[in-house]
Amino acid sequence: MDEEFVVIREYRTPWEAHVAAARLEDEGIPCMVEDEDAASAFGSAIGEIAVGLKVPESCREKADRILLDLEERAREDEDDAQ
């Protein structure tokens, strides 16, 4: 039986979700981006559509740590740029 994938983050754009997914894949964590077609096609017309990033349940904790680090680095870079 295949392991269940769970949503670990939701993003406003497919681009943001794919950046996070690439980081997780670099660490050997399989992931899937969901709802990116709907967000791209309809997002501006009907408001925000969350783009979900899913990982296997068994990888959830490791993926969360990696994404927290990625988010912290992004905030630091943003602060440095100001």
Buried (B, 14 or more C-beta within 10 A) or exposed (E): EEEEBBBBBBBEBBEBBBBBBEBBEEEEBBBBBBBBEBBBEEBEEEEEBBBBBBBBEEBBEBBEEBBEEBEEEEEEEEEEEE
